[in-house]
Amino acid sequence: MNWNGWPLVGLAIVSLAAAESLHAAPPEGKGYELVYAEEFDGDQVNEKDWYFRVGARKSGTYINGLNRKENVYVRDGKLHVVARQEMIDGKLENTGGGIISLRDFGYGYYECLSRPFMAGRGVHSSFWQAGSRRPNNHIFEIDSYEVDSKSWMGCNNLYVHLGQKERRLPWVHRAHVPFAMNEQGWFLDAYEYTPEGVVFYDNGVVVARAEWPELTAQQAVWLTALNGCGGVEAEHLPGESVFEYFRFYARDYPGVNLLPNGSFEYNQDKISPRNPVSWEVSGDKSAVQVVRGDAARDDYKLRLGQKDWYSVQVAQPLYHLKNGNYMLTAKVRSSGGQRKAWIAVSGYGKRRLVAHIAPGREWTEVVIPEVEVTNHSVQVEIMVQGDGGEWLEIDDVCFMKPPVEGLSVVKQPFHLFGDAVWELASKEPVRFSGDRKFYFFDRFVGYGDAMTVRFTVEADEVANMTPLARIPKTGNAGWSVQLTSEGGVVFRIGSIENHTDVVAPNAYRAGTPVEITCVFDRGRAAVYADGRLLQSRTGIVQNTRDASAAGRLGTVGEAYEAVSEVIRETGLQQPESAKMKNFRGTLSKVAVYNKALIP
C-alpha cells in the first residue's frame, strides 16, 4: 500500500473489516505483551470497561462544545463519535462526545487506529490519557494525538499537573508535527509511556520524545471528538470521527516501582495533605496526613493517627499489569499499641497477603516477597486502628517486579523543579527537517529581569533561521535566538516591532555541533559559543518581562498560537518570515533559566 510517502518501518499490512490499514506492533525486543484490547465488537459501547464523556467543554470564545452520550455508537466493529450542530433546550449547540476507560493504565505501549473528522473546521479529535474516575488522581496528561479538523498538524503532548501553591510547572512537552493519513483517512497512532518519559509514534515512526524520569501514574484513556473548537464550518456537519481499536501492551520493569505516589511527594503544598494523591481513603479521614520532613525518602511521608480512637484504610488499585511474580516493600515506623497495623496486597487472583507492622521509632523495611499476579491487577492496602496518640508512619511504598541479580536500580530523588525552568532533549537530539514541525514552550519560560537560554545546535546549513524564540509581535519585552547566513548568532531582546539585537559573528558552522548560551541580566546581554564569550552589550532598554507569547522551538512563526491546551491556526506569519528559513538540523540539551548564568 502507498502511505503517501511515509516509510513503512516495522509495519505489517493487515486487512480489517472496514478498510485496509496498518498495524504497528510495540518495539521489538522489550518483552511487551498484549494485556488489553478494545476491538469494538458488537453493537453497543462496552460499559463494563468504558463510560461516556458528557457535559460542556468551554474555554473563552475559542472552545464552545457540548459532549453527549447520544453522539456515540458502535457499528461494524468501530466506535463512531458524531459531531453535530443541533438545537437543545432552545439553544444551538456544537455537540460531540467520546468514551473514557473505567480502569486506569500505567507504564506500557498504547496504540489506536482511528479516522479523525477532517472535512470542515471546528472538530477536535484526540486519543489521550488523563485523570481517573477515582478522585484525586490528576497527575499528568499524555496526548498521543490531538488534531483540529482541517488543520494538518498533530499535537503530541505531556502536561504535568502537579506543583506547588506559589510555583507552577511550565508545559513540559508540546510537539506539533505534520499529520498524515492513508488513502481512506486512517491514522495509526501510538505512544510508549516508560519510567524515562514518553515516546510518540505516528504511523509507526517515532516523531517526538518527552523526557521526565519516574513520573509514575495510572490514569484513564480517552477517545474523543470535541465539537466547537474555533470557527465551526457547520455546512460540513454532521460528521464523525471513527475509532477502529485501542490496544495496550505491558512489559516488565524489574526493580522499578509501579505504584503511583508511593513516596507521597505528589501532594507538595498544593493538594490537601488529607487526600494523598492516587490513594483512596476510607474510615476516619481526619487521621490521614501527608507530612513534610524526617521522611524515609525525599521530603514527604504519610502519617496515620490522631488524638482520638480511629480506624482508617488507605488503598490503591493497579490495573492492566503483566501477570507474574511481584513484591511489595515499604519503609515504616510506629508508636505501637494499635489494634491493627498492617500493609497488604489483595485482588491479584489469590488470597490476601498481609505484613504486620511492629513497633519501632526508627525506619525499617517491611516486605511481602512473592505476589503472584494472575488477573492483571492488584490492590495495595494500609490499615490502622488505634487509640488517641498511637501513630504509624509509612513511606517509599513500592510494588514492583523483583530486581534482577546484577542489575541495580538506583532511586533518584524525586523533584518537580530543576535548576532550569524548562528542558528538552537532554538524552537524544530533536531533528527538524525544515517542515512545519515545532515545539511550544510556556510563556513563563525565560521570563523576568534576567534569563538564560542554553542549547546545542547542529545546523544542516548556514542560513537565516530561528531555532527558538519567545517573542511577541509588539511591546517592549521578549527574546529570540537567530542564526544568520554568515554564520552568526543573534540574541534579540524585546518584541518583533521593538528590539535590540546582540550579534555574535562566526558562531556556528554547518554540520558541526556548538553549544550556544545567551544571557540577559537587567539591561546587559551576552552570547557565548562553547563557553567562549563572543559578544556582549549593555544599556538595553527592552527586557524579558512579557508573558503574552508562548515560546517556539524548531519552526518559528505565527501560523499557530497556543490557546489553553489546544492550538489555533492564525494564518498570519511574522513580518520577517519571508527572510527566514524553517530550521534544519538538530537541537539538544535545551535548557532555559529565569536567572542569569555565566558559562
Buried (B, 14 or more C-beta within 10 A) or exposed (E): EEBEEBEBEEBEEEEBEEBEBBBBBBBEEEEBBBBBEBBBEEEEBBEEBBBBBBEEBEBEEBBBBBBBEEBBBBEEBBBBBBBBBBEEEEEEBBBBBBBBBBBBBBBBBBBBBBBBBBBBBBBBBBBBBBBBEBEBBBBBBBBBBBBBBBBBBBBBBBBBBBBBEEEEBBBBBBBBBBBBBBEEBBBBBBBBBBBBBBBBBBBBBBBBBBBBEBBBBBBBBBBBBBBBBBEBBBEBBBBBBBBBBBBBBBBBBEBBBBBBBBBBBBBBEBBBBEBBBBBBBEBBBEBBBBBBEEBBBBBBBBBBBBEEEBBBBBBBBBBBBBBBEBBBBBBBBBBBEBEBBBBBBBBBBEEEBBBEBEEEEEBBEBEBEEBEBEEBBBBBBBBBBBBEEBBBBBBBBBBBBBEEEEEEBEBEEBEBEEEBBBBBBEEEBBBBBBEBBBBBBBBBBBBBBBBBBBBBBBBBBBBBBBBBBBBBBEBBBBBBBBBBEEBBBBBBBBBBEBBBBBBBEEBBEEEEBBBBBBBBBEBBBBBBBEEEBBBBBEEBEBBBEBBEBBBBBBBBBBBBBBBEBBBBBEEEEBEEBEEBBBBBBBBBBBBBBBBBBEB
